[in-house]
Amino acid sequence: MRSFKEIKQQYRSSLKSMDTEETIDLMFYRPIGYAWALLFAKLGVTPNVVTIISIILGVAGGVLLYFGASPLIWLNYVGILLIIWANSYDSADGQLARMTGQYSRLGRILDGVSGDLWFIAIYFALTFRELHFGDSALGTFFCEHGWVIWTLAIVAGASHAFQAAMADYYRQFHLYFLKGKDGSELDSVAALNADYRKISWSEQPLKKLTMFFYRNYTANQERFTPQMQRLRGKLKEEYGDDIPQEFRDKFRAKSKPLMKYTNMLSFNTRTIAMFLAVIVKMPWLYFVFEIVVLNAMLVYMICSHEHRCKSLIKSNFQS
């Protein structure tokens, strides 16, 4: 029987890093995810299967947020519980992968897609809820001017996709400096292009299509981080993959204070806002929160990271 110290050590090793973990995750989702991961490891369930189950749970939860009138409004709370359950599985799949060494690029892509599918279901459910039930303070207005709620939903959805992509990129970049190449899932368009060319449309159409979208996803991340790409290029030119620990520490010191914004743009902050908007029967307020509050946070995060990367280039690579 394993000691408490051994269990604690394995639990800590199942986390990405303490630098990039959020308080709510550490207190709630990670311990639950670890328990699920232990069970799935014992049953021989792979991380990708866990991710697929989380997609089913999250999409089902999102659909149940549609019901905005009695006697079915209790389904909203079932939907919230299903989304929380789905996120515990989303935590478990990564922890299981780190515990068992079952890493794959497909797993990373599936993990990224899972949250997108949950929220697509959520956006449609909340939009149709406003149109069909009109249970918010502006319900009558949205029923008469449906294009307004659709516009809010589309802008919020596009904002969410961009926010999540950039938050993921900054997290992986931080992990690259903290743990090195093997401790991060940081990709580059150059490497992805090489892999993409090796795959045949006729022999592996699904894999080719997946790589096509993932390559474009990564290209957008790089497009909005020009100073970060300059820093990455300078480091590659000067050190290859063997970046000195002194520089890693410098980057970590500048990047770590910004991780809280990265975390807030991921899952917990937005779902708390969404759950509250549903409970108070003002779903449209969640769309406004994403468009105004989270986009302002995103702009600050991008500008701050770019400024820090530019200062590192100036102080380390320019005389």
Secondary structure, DSSP 8 states (H G I E B T S, - for coil): ---HHHHHHHHHHTSS-TTT--HHIIIIIHHHHHHHHHHHHHHT--HHHHHHHHHHHHHHHHHHTT--STTSTTHHHHHHHHHHHHHHHHHHHHHHHHHHT---HHHHHHHHHHHHHHHHHHHHHHHHHHHHT--STTHHHHHH-HHHHHHHHHHHHHHHHHHHHHHHHHHHHHHHHHH-GGG-----HHHHHHHHHHS-TTT-HHHHHHHHHHHHHHHHHHHT-HHHHHHHHHHHHHHTT---HHHHHHHHHHHGGGHHHHHHTSSHHHHHHHHHHHHTT-HHHHHHHIIIIIHHHHHHHHHHHHHHHHHHHHHHH--
